[in-house]
Amino acid sequence: MSSQAPLVRDSTHRLLILLCVSVPSFMINLDSNIVAVSLSSIAHSLNASFADIEWVISAYTLCFASFLLPAGALADRYGRKRMLIFGLIVFTVASLICGAAPNATVLKLARALQGIGAAFQLSAALASLSHAFRGPERARAFAFWGTVIGIAVALGPVAGGFITEHFGWEWAFYINIPIGVAMVLMVARSLPESRDPAAVSVDIAGSVTFSGSLFLLTLALISGNHQGWSSTLVRSELLGAALLFGLFILAEKLQQRPMVDFSFFRQRTYLGATASGLAFAVCLLTMLSYLPMFFQSGLGFAPQQAGLLMLPIAIPLFVVPRLVAAHLTHRLSGRTLLTIGLSLIAAGLSWVGLEIPQLHYLALLPGLLLMGIGAGLLNGETAKVSMSAIPPERAGMASGISGTLRFSGIVIGFAVFGAILFARIGERVTAGLPTASEVDAPTLIHAIGTGNLSGFNAPALHELALNSFGAGYQSVMYVAACFALVAAVLAWTLISSADTAAADHRVRAS
Protein backbone atom coordinates (compact mmCIF):
# COMPACT_ATOMS: atom_id res chain seq x y z
CA MET A 1 0.00 0.00 0.00
CA SER A 2 1.28 3.46 -0.83
CA SER A 3 2.19 5.63 2.11
CA GLN A 4 -0.17 8.24 0.71
CA ALA A 5 -3.19 5.96 0.45
CA PRO A 6 -5.98 6.14 2.99
CA LEU A 7 -5.83 3.34 5.53
CA VAL A 8 -9.65 3.08 5.60
CA ARG A 9 -11.38 2.54 2.26
CA ASP A 10 -15.02 1.80 3.11
CA SER A 11 -16.98 5.10 3.07
CA THR A 12 -19.28 4.13 5.95
CA HIS A 13 -16.33 3.08 8.08
CA ARG A 14 -14.52 6.32 7.22
CA LEU A 15 -17.55 8.33 8.36
CA LEU A 16 -17.73 6.41 11.63
CA ILE A 17 -14.03 7.04 12.29
CA LEU A 18 -14.49 10.74 11.52
CA LEU A 19 -17.36 10.89 13.99
CA CYS A 20 -15.34 9.00 16.62
CA VAL A 21 -12.52 11.56 16.49
CA SER A 22 -14.56 14.71 15.76
CA VAL A 23 -17.45 14.44 18.23
CA PRO A 24 -15.12 14.35 21.30
CA SER A 25 -13.53 17.57 20.05
CA PHE A 26 -17.05 18.92 19.51
CA MET A 27 -17.91 18.14 23.15
CA ILE A 28 -14.80 19.93 24.42
CA ASN A 29 -15.42 23.12 22.43
CA LEU A 30 -19.18 23.17 22.97
CA ASP A 31 -18.74 22.72 26.71
CA SER A 32 -16.24 25.59 26.94
CA ASN A 33 -18.52 28.03 25.14
CA ILE A 34 -21.71 26.96 26.93
CA VAL A 35 -20.10 27.27 30.37
CA ALA A 36 -18.72 30.75 29.58
CA VAL A 37 -22.25 32.05 29.01
CA SER A 38 -23.53 30.35 32.19
CA LEU A 39 -20.99 31.82 34.63
CA SER A 40 -23.19 34.55 36.08
CA SER A 41 -25.99 32.07 36.79
CA ILE A 42 -23.50 29.68 38.41
CA ALA A 43 -22.21 32.47 40.64
CA HIS A 44 -25.73 33.38 41.79
CA SER A 45 -26.83 29.78 42.37
CA LEU A 46 -23.74 28.71 44.36
CA ASN A 47 -23.22 32.09 46.05
CA ALA A 48 -19.69 32.07 44.62
CA SER A 49 -17.20 34.93 44.54
CA PHE A 50 -15.69 36.36 41.36
CA ALA A 51 -12.44 34.50 42.08
CA ASP A 52 -14.35 31.21 42.45
CA ILE A 53 -16.06 31.68 39.12
CA GLU A 54 -12.82 32.62 37.43
CA TRP A 55 -11.37 29.32 38.60
CA VAL A 56 -14.32 27.46 37.08
CA ILE A 57 -12.73 28.37 33.74
CA SER A 58 -9.10 28.38 34.85
CA ALA A 59 -9.09 24.96 36.57
CA TYR A 60 -10.35 23.38 33.35
CA THR A 61 -7.83 25.19 31.12
CA LEU A 62 -4.98 24.60 33.53
CA CYS A 63 -5.42 20.82 33.69
CA PHE A 64 -6.24 20.61 29.99
CA ALA A 65 -3.02 22.33 28.95
CA SER A 66 -0.89 20.52 31.55
CA PHE A 67 -2.00 16.99 30.60
CA LEU A 68 -2.23 17.20 26.80
CA LEU A 69 1.37 16.26 26.07
CA PRO A 70 1.60 13.38 28.59
CA ALA A 71 -1.78 12.16 27.31
CA GLY A 72 -0.42 12.09 23.76
CA ALA A 73 2.61 10.07 24.91
CA LEU A 74 0.36 7.61 26.77
CA ALA A 75 -1.83 7.27 23.66
CA ASP A 76 1.24 6.41 21.57
CA ARG A 77 2.34 3.83 24.14
CA TYR A 78 -0.91 2.14 25.22
CA GLY A 79 -3.16 2.77 22.24
CA ARG A 80 -5.09 5.79 20.99
CA LYS A 81 -8.47 4.06 21.03
CA ARG A 82 -7.97 2.95 24.64
CA MET A 83 -6.92 6.44 25.77
CA LEU A 84 -9.82 8.06 23.88
CA ILE A 85 -12.31 5.82 25.69
CA PHE A 86 -10.59 6.61 28.99
CA GLY A 87 -10.81 10.36 28.29
CA LEU A 88 -14.48 10.12 27.34
CA ILE A 89 -15.33 8.26 30.56
CA VAL A 90 -13.44 10.76 32.75
CA PHE A 91 -14.99 13.75 30.95
CA THR A 92 -18.53 12.32 31.19
CA VAL A 93 -18.26 11.42 34.90
CA ALA A 94 -16.76 14.85 35.65
CA SER A 95 -19.65 16.52 33.79
CA LEU A 96 -22.11 14.68 36.03
CA ILE A 97 -20.25 15.88 39.14
CA CYS A 98 -20.16 19.46 37.77
CA GLY A 99 -23.91 19.54 37.25
CA ALA A 100 -24.61 18.12 40.71
CA ALA A 101 -21.98 20.25 42.49
CA PRO A 102 -23.39 21.59 45.80
CA ASN A 103 -20.79 24.36 46.10
CA ALA A 104 -18.05 26.18 44.22
CA THR A 105 -15.23 24.02 45.63
CA VAL A 106 -16.70 20.79 44.26
CA LEU A 107 -17.40 22.49 40.94
CA LYS A 108 -13.79 23.70 40.61
CA LEU A 109 -12.40 20.24 41.40
CA ALA A 110 -14.79 18.60 38.95
CA ARG A 111 -13.81 21.11 36.26
CA ALA A 112 -10.16 20.18 36.81
CA LEU A 113 -11.09 16.51 36.32
CA GLN A 114 -13.02 17.50 33.21
CA GLY A 115 -9.89 19.17 31.84
CA ILE A 116 -7.87 15.96 32.35
CA GLY A 117 -10.50 13.95 30.49
CA ALA A 118 -10.60 16.51 27.69
CA ALA A 119 -6.79 16.29 27.32
CA PHE A 120 -6.94 12.54 26.77
CA GLN A 121 -9.85 12.96 24.34
CA LEU A 122 -8.20 15.55 22.14
CA SER A 123 -4.70 14.05 21.96
CA ALA A 124 -5.96 10.54 21.22
CA ALA A 125 -8.57 11.77 18.72
CA LEU A 126 -6.15 13.83 16.61
CA ALA A 127 -3.55 11.04 16.66
CA SER A 128 -6.19 8.52 15.50
CA LEU A 129 -7.30 10.87 12.73
CA SER A 130 -3.73 11.38 11.50
CA HIS A 131 -3.08 7.62 11.57
CA ALA A 132 -6.26 6.56 9.76
CA PHE A 133 -6.07 8.96 6.81
CA ARG A 134 -3.24 9.83 4.43
CA GLY A 135 -2.71 12.10 1.43
CA PRO A 136 -5.82 13.85 0.03
CA GLU A 137 -8.01 11.81 2.39
CA ARG A 138 -6.20 13.39 5.33
CA ALA A 139 -6.91 16.91 4.02
CA ARG A 140 -10.62 16.12 3.76
CA ALA A 141 -10.62 14.44 7.18
CA PHE A 142 -9.08 17.47 8.88
CA ALA A 143 -11.53 19.71 7.02
CA PHE A 144 -14.40 17.63 8.43
CA TRP A 145 -12.85 17.90 11.91
CA GLY A 146 -12.49 21.67 11.51
CA THR A 147 -16.11 21.94 10.40
CA VAL A 148 -17.32 20.03 13.47
CA ILE A 149 -15.29 22.37 15.68
CA GLY A 150 -16.88 25.31 13.86
CA ILE A 151 -20.35 23.95 14.62
CA ALA A 152 -19.43 23.69 18.31
CA VAL A 153 -18.12 27.27 18.34
CA ALA A 154 -21.24 28.50 16.54
CA LEU A 155 -23.66 26.65 18.80
CA GLY A 156 -21.86 27.24 22.09
CA PRO A 157 -22.83 30.82 22.98
CA VAL A 158 -26.38 30.50 21.63
CA ALA A 159 -26.96 27.10 23.23
CA GLY A 160 -25.43 28.31 26.49
CA GLY A 161 -27.82 31.24 26.74
CA PHE A 162 -30.85 29.10 25.82
CA ILE A 163 -29.98 26.22 28.19
CA THR A 164 -29.20 28.53 31.11
CA GLU A 165 -32.39 30.53 30.65
CA HIS A 166 -34.80 27.63 30.14
CA PHE A 167 -33.28 24.63 31.95
CA GLY A 168 -30.70 25.95 34.40
CA TRP A 169 -26.90 26.12 34.33
CA GLU A 170 -26.61 22.50 35.51
CA TRP A 171 -27.66 21.33 32.06
CA ALA A 172 -24.64 23.06 30.55
CA PHE A 173 -22.82 20.05 32.05
CA TYR A 174 -25.54 17.39 31.99
CA ILE A 175 -25.80 17.71 28.20
CA ASN A 176 -22.40 15.98 27.96
CA ILE A 177 -23.62 12.78 29.63
CA PRO A 178 -25.74 11.18 26.85
CA ILE A 179 -23.23 12.30 24.21
CA GLY A 180 -20.36 10.83 26.22
CA VAL A 181 -22.08 7.47 26.74
CA ALA A 182 -22.95 7.21 23.03
CA MET A 183 -19.40 8.08 22.03
CA VAL A 184 -17.84 5.46 24.31
CA LEU A 185 -19.99 2.80 22.62
CA MET A 186 -19.24 4.10 19.12
CA VAL A 187 -15.48 4.35 19.67
CA ALA A 188 -15.35 0.85 21.21
CA ARG A 189 -17.11 -0.58 18.17
CA SER A 190 -15.83 1.45 15.21
CA LEU A 191 -12.40 2.99 15.84
CA PRO A 192 -9.37 0.81 14.97
CA GLU A 193 -6.62 0.68 17.58
CA SER A 194 -3.26 2.29 16.75
CA ARG A 195 -0.08 3.01 18.69
CA ASP A 196 3.57 3.85 18.20
CA PRO A 197 5.37 0.46 18.06
CA ALA A 198 8.64 2.05 19.17
CA ALA A 199 7.11 3.55 22.35
CA VAL A 200 8.14 0.83 24.80
CA SER A 201 7.98 2.81 28.06
CA VAL A 202 6.28 5.81 29.59
CA ASP A 203 8.41 8.94 29.99
CA ILE A 204 7.57 9.53 33.66
CA ALA A 205 10.31 12.12 34.25
CA GLY A 206 9.30 14.08 31.16
CA SER A 207 5.59 13.92 32.02
CA VAL A 208 6.09 15.12 35.60
CA THR A 209 8.52 17.94 34.79
CA PHE A 210 6.56 19.19 31.77
CA SER A 211 3.17 19.09 33.48
CA GLY A 212 4.60 20.76 36.58
CA SER A 213 6.29 23.47 34.51
CA LEU A 214 3.18 24.24 32.49
CA PHE A 215 1.02 24.14 35.62
CA LEU A 216 3.18 26.73 37.40
CA LEU A 217 3.46 28.92 34.30
CA THR A 218 -0.30 28.85 33.75
CA LEU A 219 -0.93 29.52 37.44
CA ALA A 220 1.41 32.54 37.33
CA LEU A 221 -0.25 33.93 34.20
CA ILE A 222 -3.73 33.53 35.69
CA SER A 223 -2.85 35.10 39.05
CA GLY A 224 -0.41 37.77 37.81
CA ASN A 225 -3.08 40.28 36.82
CA HIS A 226 -4.80 40.01 40.21
CA GLN A 227 -1.90 39.70 42.64
CA GLY A 228 0.49 41.88 40.65
CA TRP A 229 3.45 40.80 38.54
CA SER A 230 5.85 41.91 41.28
CA SER A 231 4.23 39.54 43.77
CA THR A 232 6.70 37.16 45.43
CA LEU A 233 4.31 34.26 44.87
CA VAL A 234 3.94 34.98 41.15
CA ARG A 235 7.71 35.35 40.72
CA SER A 236 8.24 32.07 42.57
CA GLU A 237 5.77 30.33 40.27
CA LEU A 238 7.56 31.68 37.19
CA LEU A 239 10.95 30.64 38.55
CA GLY A 240 9.65 27.17 39.38
CA ALA A 241 8.19 26.86 35.88
CA ALA A 242 11.55 27.78 34.31
CA LEU A 243 13.48 25.33 36.48
CA LEU A 244 11.09 22.46 35.78
CA PHE A 245 11.16 23.20 32.04
CA GLY A 246 14.96 23.04 32.13
CA LEU A 247 14.73 19.67 33.87
CA PHE A 248 12.19 18.57 31.24
CA ILE A 249 14.62 19.36 28.40
CA LEU A 250 17.37 17.47 30.23
CA ALA A 251 15.07 14.48 30.84
CA GLU A 252 14.07 14.35 27.15
CA LYS A 253 17.70 14.39 26.00
CA LEU A 254 18.40 11.37 28.20
CA GLN A 255 15.39 9.42 26.87
CA GLN A 256 15.87 6.88 24.08
CA ARG A 257 12.28 7.55 22.93
CA PRO A 258 11.47 11.05 24.25
CA MET A 259 7.97 12.34 24.81
CA VAL A 260 8.95 15.44 22.82
CA ASP A 261 11.45 14.98 20.03
CA PHE A 262 12.99 18.44 19.81
CA SER A 263 14.55 17.55 16.47
CA PHE A 264 11.14 18.14 14.87
CA PHE A 265 11.39 21.81 15.80
CA ARG A 266 14.40 22.05 13.50
CA GLN A 267 12.01 21.38 10.62
CA ARG A 268 11.01 24.77 9.29
CA THR A 269 7.57 23.58 8.15
CA TYR A 270 6.69 22.15 11.57
CA LEU A 271 8.00 25.26 13.31
CA GLY A 272 5.96 27.54 11.05
CA ALA A 273 2.80 25.48 11.53
CA THR A 274 3.35 25.50 15.29
CA ALA A 275 3.70 29.30 15.30
CA SER A 276 0.51 29.56 13.24
CA GLY A 277 -1.44 27.37 15.66
CA LEU A 278 -0.21 29.37 18.64
CA ALA A 279 -1.15 32.67 16.96
CA PHE A 280 -4.60 31.28 16.09
CA ALA A 281 -5.20 30.52 19.76
CA VAL A 282 -3.79 33.80 21.11
CA CYS A 283 -5.37 36.13 18.55
CA LEU A 284 -8.69 34.48 17.74
CA LEU A 285 -9.77 31.90 20.30
CA THR A 286 -9.32 34.33 23.21
CA MET A 287 -11.70 36.72 21.43
CA LEU A 288 -14.48 34.14 21.70
CA SER A 289 -14.69 35.16 25.38
CA TYR A 290 -13.53 38.78 25.22
CA LEU A 291 -16.01 39.87 22.54
CA PRO A 292 -19.18 38.48 24.24
CA MET A 293 -18.16 40.36 27.39
CA PHE A 294 -17.78 43.54 25.33
CA PHE A 295 -21.16 43.00 23.68
CA GLN A 296 -22.83 42.59 27.06
CA SER A 297 -21.00 45.27 29.06
CA GLY A 298 -20.12 47.82 26.38
CA LEU A 299 -23.12 47.48 24.08
CA GLY A 300 -25.73 46.41 26.64
CA PHE A 301 -26.90 43.13 25.08
CA ALA A 302 -28.25 40.15 27.04
CA PRO A 303 -26.16 36.94 27.17
CA GLN A 304 -28.21 35.08 24.55
CA GLN A 305 -28.14 38.11 22.25
CA ALA A 306 -24.37 38.38 22.74
CA GLY A 307 -24.07 34.75 21.67
CA LEU A 308 -26.03 35.45 18.49
CA LEU A 309 -23.80 38.43 17.74
CA MET A 310 -20.81 36.05 17.61
CA LEU A 311 -22.26 34.23 14.59
CA PRO A 312 -20.26 36.30 12.02
CA ILE A 313 -17.16 34.65 13.48
CA ALA A 314 -18.72 31.28 14.30
CA ILE A 315 -20.52 30.54 11.00
CA PRO A 316 -17.36 30.85 8.85
CA LEU A 317 -15.64 28.47 11.25
CA PHE A 318 -18.35 25.98 10.22
CA VAL A 319 -18.52 26.74 6.49
CA VAL A 320 -15.02 27.70 5.39
CA PRO A 321 -13.19 24.40 6.16
CA ARG A 322 -15.57 22.57 3.82
CA LEU A 323 -15.07 25.17 1.09
CA VAL A 324 -11.31 24.91 1.53
CA ALA A 325 -11.42 21.12 1.17
CA ALA A 326 -13.65 21.32 -1.90
CA HIS A 327 -12.06 24.20 -3.80
CA LEU A 328 -8.67 25.28 -2.40
CA THR A 329 -6.57 22.38 -1.05
CA HIS A 330 -5.92 21.13 -4.61
CA ARG A 331 -5.00 24.63 -5.79
CA LEU A 332 -3.14 26.29 -2.90
CA SER A 333 -0.36 25.04 -0.65
CA GLY A 334 -0.73 24.78 3.11
CA ARG A 335 1.76 27.63 3.45
CA THR A 336 -0.44 29.91 1.34
CA LEU A 337 -3.63 28.97 3.20
CA LEU A 338 -2.09 29.58 6.63
CA THR A 339 -0.60 32.91 5.55
CA ILE A 340 -3.91 34.10 4.09
CA GLY A 341 -5.82 32.97 7.17
CA LEU A 342 -3.53 34.81 9.59
CA SER A 343 -3.54 37.92 7.39
CA LEU A 344 -7.36 37.95 7.33
CA ILE A 345 -7.47 37.64 11.13
CA ALA A 346 -5.00 40.53 11.41
CA ALA A 347 -7.13 42.63 9.05
CA GLY A 348 -10.34 41.78 10.93
CA LEU A 349 -8.84 42.60 14.32
CA SER A 350 -7.53 45.91 12.95
CA TRP A 351 -10.98 46.79 11.60
CA VAL A 352 -12.66 45.95 14.91
CA GLY A 353 -10.01 47.93 16.78
CA LEU A 354 -10.55 50.95 14.55
CA GLU A 355 -14.35 50.93 14.96
CA ILE A 356 -14.80 49.63 18.52
CA PRO A 357 -14.70 53.08 20.24
CA GLN A 358 -17.97 53.90 18.42
CA LEU A 359 -19.71 51.27 20.60
CA HIS A 360 -21.91 50.25 17.67
CA TYR A 361 -22.21 46.62 16.56
CA LEU A 362 -22.82 47.17 12.83
CA ALA A 363 -19.57 49.10 12.55
CA LEU A 364 -17.74 45.98 13.79
CA LEU A 365 -19.49 43.50 11.47
CA PRO A 366 -17.03 43.56 8.50
CA GLY A 367 -14.11 42.99 10.85
CA LEU A 368 -15.88 40.11 12.59
CA LEU A 369 -16.54 38.45 9.23
CA LEU A 370 -12.88 38.79 8.21
CA MET A 371 -11.83 37.22 11.51
CA GLY A 372 -14.28 34.35 10.99
CA ILE A 373 -13.11 33.62 7.44
CA GLY A 374 -9.46 33.69 8.52
CA ALA A 375 -10.24 31.40 11.44
CA GLY A 376 -12.05 29.00 9.13
CA LEU A 377 -8.94 28.76 6.94
CA LEU A 378 -6.74 28.07 9.96
CA ASN A 379 -8.96 25.80 12.03
CA GLY A 380 -8.21 22.49 10.33
CA GLU A 381 -5.22 23.59 8.23
CA THR A 382 -2.83 24.24 11.16
CA ALA A 383 -3.30 20.70 12.48
CA LYS A 384 -3.01 19.20 8.98
CA VAL A 385 0.23 21.04 8.12
CA SER A 386 1.89 20.26 11.46
CA MET A 387 0.86 16.60 11.26
CA SER A 388 2.22 16.35 7.69
CA ALA A 389 5.73 17.05 9.00
CA ILE A 390 5.58 14.27 11.62
CA PRO A 391 5.79 10.48 11.00
CA PRO A 392 2.38 8.81 11.58
CA GLU A 393 3.78 6.63 14.39
CA ARG A 394 4.51 9.81 16.39
CA ALA A 395 1.05 11.28 15.81
CA GLY A 396 0.18 11.14 19.51
CA MET A 397 3.18 13.27 20.38
CA ALA A 398 2.39 15.73 17.57
CA SER A 399 -1.25 16.09 18.55
CA GLY A 400 -0.25 16.57 22.19
CA ILE A 401 2.14 19.38 21.25
CA SER A 402 -0.46 20.98 18.97
CA GLY A 403 -3.20 20.88 21.57
CA THR A 404 -0.89 22.01 24.37
CA LEU A 405 0.20 25.06 22.39
CA ARG A 406 -3.37 25.87 21.43
CA PHE A 407 -4.74 25.89 24.96
CA SER A 408 -1.58 27.38 26.44
CA GLY A 409 -2.02 30.12 23.84
CA ILE A 410 -5.51 30.80 25.16
CA VAL A 411 -4.17 31.16 28.70
CA ILE A 412 -1.29 33.38 27.53
CA GLY A 413 -3.69 35.47 25.45
CA PHE A 414 -6.03 36.01 28.40
CA ALA A 415 -3.18 37.08 30.63
CA VAL A 416 -1.50 39.41 28.13
CA PHE A 417 -4.70 40.98 26.83
CA GLY A 418 -6.04 41.35 30.36
CA ALA A 419 -2.93 43.27 31.35
CA ILE A 420 -3.24 45.46 28.24
CA LEU A 421 -6.95 46.06 28.88
CA PHE A 422 -6.46 47.16 32.49
CA ALA A 423 -3.38 49.27 31.64
CA ARG A 424 -5.19 51.19 28.90
CA ILE A 425 -8.30 51.68 31.04
CA GLY A 426 -6.05 52.93 33.84
CA GLU A 427 -4.44 55.50 31.54
CA ARG A 428 -7.83 56.84 30.41
CA VAL A 429 -9.31 56.92 33.92
CA THR A 430 -6.25 58.61 35.43
CA ALA A 431 -6.29 61.28 32.71
CA GLY A 432 -10.05 61.88 32.71
CA LEU A 433 -11.22 61.42 36.32
CA PRO A 434 -12.23 64.75 37.88
CA THR A 435 -10.11 65.79 40.85
CA ALA A 436 -13.15 66.25 43.08
CA SER A 437 -14.69 62.88 42.19
CA GLU A 438 -16.01 60.76 45.07
CA VAL A 439 -14.91 57.58 43.25
CA ASP A 440 -11.23 56.69 43.60
CA ALA A 441 -9.34 55.68 40.46
CA PRO A 442 -8.43 52.04 41.42
CA THR A 443 -12.07 51.24 42.22
CA LEU A 444 -13.23 52.73 38.94
CA ILE A 445 -10.52 50.94 36.91
CA HIS A 446 -11.40 47.57 38.45
CA ALA A 447 -15.13 48.07 37.85
CA ILE A 448 -14.61 49.06 34.20
CA GLY A 449 -12.14 46.24 33.53
CA THR A 450 -14.56 43.62 34.83
CA GLY A 451 -17.37 45.08 32.70
CA ASN A 452 -19.36 46.74 35.48
CA LEU A 453 -20.34 49.95 33.66
CA SER A 454 -23.83 50.44 35.05
CA GLY A 455 -23.02 51.46 38.61
CA PHE A 456 -22.14 55.09 37.91
CA ASN A 457 -24.98 57.57 38.33
CA ALA A 458 -23.04 60.68 37.34
CA PRO A 459 -23.25 61.15 33.53
CA ALA A 460 -19.62 62.25 33.34
CA LEU A 461 -18.41 59.10 35.15
CA HIS A 462 -20.58 56.85 32.97
CA GLU A 463 -19.22 58.45 29.81
CA LEU A 464 -15.66 58.11 31.13
CA ALA A 465 -16.31 54.43 31.90
CA LEU A 466 -17.64 53.75 28.38
CA ASN A 467 -14.82 55.61 26.67
CA SER A 468 -12.19 53.88 28.79
CA PHE A 469 -13.77 50.48 28.18
CA GLY A 470 -13.76 51.08 24.41
CA ALA A 471 -10.16 52.35 24.47
CA GLY A 472 -9.05 49.28 26.43
CA TYR A 473 -10.62 46.92 23.92
CA GLN A 474 -9.17 48.94 21.04
CA SER A 475 -5.67 48.37 22.40
CA VAL A 476 -6.37 44.64 22.83
CA MET A 477 -7.49 44.36 19.19
CA TYR A 478 -4.50 46.26 17.84
CA VAL A 479 -1.97 44.17 19.80
CA ALA A 480 -3.68 40.95 18.70
CA ALA A 481 -3.62 42.17 15.07
CA CYS A 482 0.13 42.82 15.27
CA PHE A 483 0.70 39.35 16.71
CA ALA A 484 -1.34 37.75 13.88
CA LEU A 485 0.54 39.74 11.24
CA VAL A 486 3.93 38.65 12.63
CA ALA A 487 2.70 35.03 12.61
CA ALA A 488 1.61 35.40 8.97
CA VAL A 489 5.12 36.53 8.02
CA LEU A 490 6.61 33.60 9.95
CA ALA A 491 4.25 31.14 8.26
CA TRP A 492 5.22 32.35 4.79
CA THR A 493 8.93 32.42 5.67
CA LEU A 494 9.25 29.11 7.51
CA ILE A 495 6.73 26.72 5.92
CA SER A 496 7.93 24.96 2.80
CA SER A 497 5.66 25.27 -0.21
CA ALA A 498 6.90 21.89 -1.45
CA ASP A 499 6.17 20.15 1.87
CA THR A 500 2.63 21.52 1.89
CA ALA A 501 1.93 21.46 -1.86
CA ALA A 502 -1.62 21.40 -3.17
CA ALA A 503 -3.20 17.96 -2.89
CA ASP A 504 -3.49 17.20 -6.63
CA HIS A 505 0.20 18.02 -7.18
CA ARG A 506 1.24 15.67 -4.37
CA VAL A 507 -0.91 12.87 -5.80
CA ARG A 508 0.66 13.25 -9.27
CA ALA A 509 4.15 13.36 -7.77
CA SER A 510 3.58 10.16 -5.80
C-alpha angles and dihedrals in degrees: 000000000000116000088235096054121103113258091217117055105171109092095215091050090047090054092050091051091049090052092047092056099033103046094059088054088047090054092050095050096040091050093051094052096042093051092049090060092046098054098100092051090048091052092051095045096048095034087236128169124239090257091053092052092046088057090052085071098031097050089055095047093043095055092038093056094040096052102038097089097044088046090055091051091049090049090054091049104040102024134283095237091052093049092046091055090047091051092048092052093048092046093048095047090046090051090055091051091047093054093047095042110138094199143011095264093059090044092053092049092047090049089054089053089048090055091053091051091047090052092056091045096052099042094047093043096052092044091051091049092050091048097047099049132048137179117353090353089061092053091053092044093054089046089055090048091049091050092052090050088050091054090052091050091047095047098040103079094037094045091045093055093045095046094046093048098045106027108018133258092278089074090060082076102028090060088072094061102074091039091050094049092048092049094051089055093045095048092047091053105035113025116088116226118248135173142162105270091204093056098097100158141025117255096230095167092049093046094050097044095043095046091046092049094049091044092055093043092050091045091052092049092049095047099036096082092051104038096033128255091257091059113126090225094052092047090049091052091051092048091048090049091052093048093048091047089053089052089048092056090048092048092051092051089055093049120097089209105024124202088230117033102206090194088078089065088064087066106094094210093053091045092051093048090048091052089049093052092049092049091048090056096043098043104033114017093052088056090062086076101029096053097051088052089052092048091052100040102029101034099029100236125151119248095258091047090049088054091053090050089061092064094095086066098034100048095056088051085061100040107033099063090058092048090049092052092047101042114011114035091072092048106036131046123240089249091058094046094050092047092050092046094052091044091053091050090050090050092047093049090049091051092049090047091051094050103033096090088066088068090217122128099210091057088059097047100091091050092048090052092050090051091050094050092048091048091050090055092050102039099083099011097067092056092044095051094046092047091049090064094053127073111251092241089063094048092116091057092046094049090047091053092046094050093042092054092046096054094036085054090056091052092046091047092052092050097045096042091044090055091048092047094052093042093053093044089050091053092051095045094047091050097043106034111110114243093234095049117134090215116081118226099243092053092049093046092051092048093049094045092053091048098254099140100143100072098079115094097181109088092220092054092046091051091048090050093051094046092047092047091052092046091051092052091045090058091048091053094047094049091047090049091053091049091051092048092052089049090051090055090048092049092052092044100044107032115084115233090209093052091051099034121158112283098247091052091052091049092052091047092052 
